[in-house]
Amino acid sequence: MSRTPIREALTRLDQDGLIHRTKHGLTVRDRSPEEILDIYETRMILEVSAARFAAERRGSHDLLLLHRLLNKLDNVDDLDTRVETNARFHRTVWRAAHNDSLTELLDRLELYLARYPAGALSTPGRWERTCEQHRGLVEAIDARDTAAAERIAREHLAERRDAHLSLLSEDLD
């Protein structure tokens, strides 16, 4: 393999803020709790907008996909599958918003948290609460209830943020 694709990939990772250059070379960038809080605050604004747009713009195919994912929630028992199903659910809501630039921004923010994929979902009781909130969000989107969709998305991301930050503070102790 030539060096050009590798150099381009490393440049992209640097531009995305996932790695940084030190005097010893490239290293994976650690994020402080404050930076993670900033990412979640920004993501919350975008996720709430995506939920509102999904409630306004969703089509029957979007609802079909969301309901299929809801049906899978109860049969998920291992952490890796929970993480993957949760990510698919969020991306399906983003696509139901029918706003490509919003989806691209959310995808980019998700990259910043990619080092902590299990994060909040490993907290006891968090998966059950996540499933409950996902069901409520789909009900709101289905009913075209933008206020409920926004409220549920805001609560969901705030709880996820708090669980994630709690895990980080435990790691620092």
C-alpha positions in Angstrom: 0.0 0.0 0.0 1.3 3.4 -0.8 1.8 6.1 1.8 -0.6 8.6 0.2 -3.9 6.9 1.5 -2.4 6.5 4.9 -1.2 10.1 5.0 -4.7 11.2 3.9 -6.4 9.1 6.5 -4.2 10.5 9.3 -4.8 14.0 8.1 -8.5 13.4 8.2 -8.3 11.9 11.7 -6.3 15.0 12.7 -8.9 17.4 11.1 -11.7 15.5 12.9 -9.9 16.0 16.2 -9.5 12.3 16.9 -5.7 12.4 16.9 -3.1 15.1 17.6 0.5 15.6 16.9 3.0 15.6 19.6 6.8 15.8 19.6 6.8 12.0 19.6 4.3 11.6 16.7 0.6 11.1 16.5 -1.5 10.0 19.4 -5.2 9.3 20.0 -6.7 12.4 21.6 -8.2 12.1 25.0 -11.1 14.3 25.8 -11.5 16.0 29.2 -14.8 15.8 31.0 -15.4 19.4 30.0 -14.9 18.7 26.3 -17.3 15.7 26.6 -19.8 17.9 28.2 -19.5 20.4 25.4 -19.9 17.7 22.8 -23.1 16.4 24.6 -24.5 20.0 24.8 -24.0 20.4 21.1 -25.3 17.0 20.3 -28.4 17.6 22.5 -29.3 20.7 20.5 -28.9 18.8 17.2 -30.7 15.7 18.4 -33.6 17.7 19.7 -33.8 19.4 16.3 -33.6 16.0 14.6 -36.5 14.6 16.8 -38.6 17.7 16.0 -37.9 17.4 12.2 -38.6 13.6 12.3 -42.0 14.3 13.9 -42.7 16.9 11.2 -41.3 15.2 8.1 -41.3 11.4 8.8 -42.7 9.1 6.1 -44.3 5.7 6.4 -41.0 4.0 5.6 -39.3 5.9 8.4 -41.9 4.7 10.9 -41.6 1.1 9.6 -37.8 1.2 10.3 -38.3 2.8 13.7 -40.9 0.2 14.7 -38.7 -2.6 13.5 -35.8 -1.4 15.7 -38.2 -1.0 18.7 -39.2 -4.7 18.3 -35.5 -5.7 18.5 -34.9 -3.8 21.8 -36.3 -6.4 24.1 -34.2 -9.2 22.5 -30.9 -7.5 23.0 -28.9 -8.8 25.9 -25.2 -8.2 25.3 -23.5 -4.8 25.6 -22.0 -4.8 22.0 -25.4 -5.5 20.5 -27.0 -2.8 22.7 -24.5 -0.3 21.5 -25.0 -1.2 17.9 -28.8 -1.2 18.1 -28.8 2.2 20.0 -26.6 3.7 17.3 -28.9 2.4 14.5 -31.9 3.8 16.3 -30.4 7.3 16.6 -29.3 7.2 13.0 -32.8 6.1 11.9 -34.3 9.1 13.7 -31.8 11.4 12.1 -32.7 10.0 8.7 -36.4 10.4 9.4 -35.6 14.1 9.9 -34.8 14.4 6.2 -32.1 16.9 6.8 -28.7 15.7 5.4 -26.6 18.5 6.9 -28.0 17.8 10.4 -27.3 14.1 9.9 -23.7 14.8 8.8 -23.1 17.0 11.9 -24.5 14.4 14.2 -22.3 11.7 12.6 -19.3 13.9 13.1 -20.1 14.5 16.8 -20.6 10.8 17.2 -17.0 10.3 16.1 -15.8 12.4 19.0 -17.5 9.9 21.4 -16.5 6.8 19.5 -13.8 5.9 22.0 -16.5 5.4 24.6 -19.2 3.4 22.7 -20.5 1.5 25.7 -20.3 4.5 27.9 -23.7 5.2 29.4 -25.3 2.0 28.3 -23.1 0.0 30.7 -24.7 1.8 33.7 -27.2 -0.4 35.6 -30.7 0.3 34.5 -29.7 2.5 31.7 -30.6 0.1 28.9 -34.2 -0.3 30.2 -34.5 3.5 30.5 -33.1 3.9 27.0 -35.6 1.5 25.6 -38.5 3.3 27.4 -37.3 6.7 26.0 -36.9 5.2 22.5 -40.5 3.9 22.6 -41.7 7.3 23.7 -39.8 9.0 21.0 -41.2 6.8 18.3 -44.8 7.3 19.7 -44.2 11.1 19.5 -42.8 10.9 16.0 -45.6 8.7 14.9 -48.2 11.1 16.3 -46.3 14.1 14.8 -46.1 15.5 18.3 -43.1 17.8 17.9 -43.2 19.1 21.5 -43.1 15.6 23.0 -40.4 14.5 20.6 -38.2 17.4 21.6 -38.8 16.8 25.3 -38.0 13.1 25.1 -34.9 13.6 23.0 -33.6 16.3 25.4 -34.2 14.1 28.5 -32.7 11.1 26.8 -29.5 12.9 25.8 -29.2 14.6 29.2 -29.4 11.3 31.0 -26.9 9.7 28.7 -24.6 12.7 29.2 -24.9 12.5 33.0 -24.3 8.7 32.9 -21.2 9.1 30.7 -19.8 11.9 32.8 -20.4 9.8 36.0 -18.4 7.0 34.4 -15.6 9.4 33.5 -15.4 10.7 37.1 -15.2 7.1 38.4 -12.2 6.5 36.1 -10.5 9.6 37.4 -10.9 8.5 41.0 
